[in-house]
Amino acid sequence: MEQRIITGPDDLYVPGTVDINWLVEPVFQFKTEVDALRTLDLLGEDLTTARQQVNQVMRYLEAAAKAAHSGTTEDGPVKPQAIINETGLARQTIYNWIEPAATESPEH
């Protein structure tokens, strides 16, 4: 894997863009403490953005899994195992989404 030396926040990004090349192996050699802290701050911001994106993808996956299990217009309900196979998500996650009544306790 190609390596990229990163001495500060400006080295994080592909030249001329605001994108990080995640396919290179980073080698951090900071010049100053300020460079190190600013780089960590920027990576932390990227992590926050990534978490927000994952939450949105999971929300869409949940809605799609529920709809698929409820039934398609031509083929009827999609089996849970097929949903698990296609999404790569854990069995328990899929069952929690599509059969919430089976996993919730009755309310009185």
C-alpha positions in Angstrom: 0.0 0.0 0.0 1.3 3.5 -0.9 2.4 5.5 2.1 1.8 9.2 2.6 3.8 11.3 5.1 1.5 13.7 7.0 3.3 16.5 8.9 0.2 18.6 9.6 -3.4 19.2 8.7 -2.7 20.4 5.2 -1.1 17.0 4.3 -4.4 15.2 5.1 -6.1 16.2 1.9 -5.6 15.3 -1.7 -4.0 18.3 -3.3 -6.6 20.8 -4.6 -9.5 19.1 -2.8 -11.1 18.7 0.6 -11.0 14.9 0.4 -8.8 12.6 2.3 -7.3 9.7 0.4 -8.3 6.8 2.6 -6.5 4.3 0.4 -3.0 5.3 1.4 -1.2 4.3 4.6 -0.7 7.4 6.7 2.7 8.0 8.3 2.3 10.8 10.8 5.4 12.9 11.4 4.1 16.1 12.9 6.2 19.3 12.9 4.6 20.9 15.9 2.1 20.3 18.6 -0.3 22.7 16.9 -0.1 20.6 13.7 -0.8 17.5 15.6 -3.8 18.9 17.5 -5.3 20.5 14.4 -4.9 17.2 12.4 -6.6 15.3 15.3 -9.3 17.9 15.3 -10.0 17.5 11.6 -10.0 13.7 11.8 -12.4 14.0 14.8 -14.7 16.1 12.6 -14.5 13.5 9.9 -15.4 10.8 12.4 -18.5 12.8 13.5 -19.6 13.2 9.9 -19.1 9.5 9.2 -21.2 8.5 12.3 -24.0 10.8 11.1 -23.8 9.2 7.7 -23.9 5.7 9.2 -27.0 6.6 11.2 -28.7 7.8 8.1 -27.8 4.6 6.2 -29.0 2.4 9.1 -32.3 4.3 9.1 -32.7 3.6 5.4 -31.7 0.0 5.8 -34.2 -0.5 8.6 -37.1 1.1 6.6 -36.1 -1.0 3.5 -35.9 -4.2 5.5 -39.3 -3.6 7.1 -40.9 -2.9 3.8 -39.3 -5.9 2.1 -40.4 -8.2 4.8 -43.9 -6.7 4.7 -44.2 -7.7 1.1 -43.2 -6.6 -2.4 -45.8 -5.8 -5.0 -45.0 -8.8 -7.2 -43.3 -11.5 -5.1 -44.8 -11.0 -1.6 -42.7 -10.9 1.6 -38.9 -11.2 1.5 -37.6 -13.8 3.9 -35.5 -12.6 6.8 -32.5 -14.7 5.8 -32.5 -13.1 2.4 -32.4 -9.7 4.0 -29.6 -10.8 6.3 -27.6 -12.2 3.3 -28.0 -9.1 1.2 -27.3 -6.5 3.9 -24.6 -8.4 5.8 -26.2 -7.2 9.1 -26.5 -9.3 12.1 -29.4 -11.7 12.3 -30.6 -10.1 15.6 -30.6 -6.6 14.1 -32.8 -7.7 11.2 -35.2 -9.6 13.5 -35.4 -6.6 15.9 -36.4 -4.5 12.9 -38.9 -6.7 11.2 -40.5 -8.4 14.2 -40.4 -5.8 17.0 -43.5 -7.3 18.7 -41.6 -10.5 19.3 -38.7 -8.8 21.0 -40.7 -6.3 23.1 -42.3 -7.1 26.4 -46.1 -6.6 26.6 -47.2 -3.3 28.1 -49.9 -3.2 30.8 
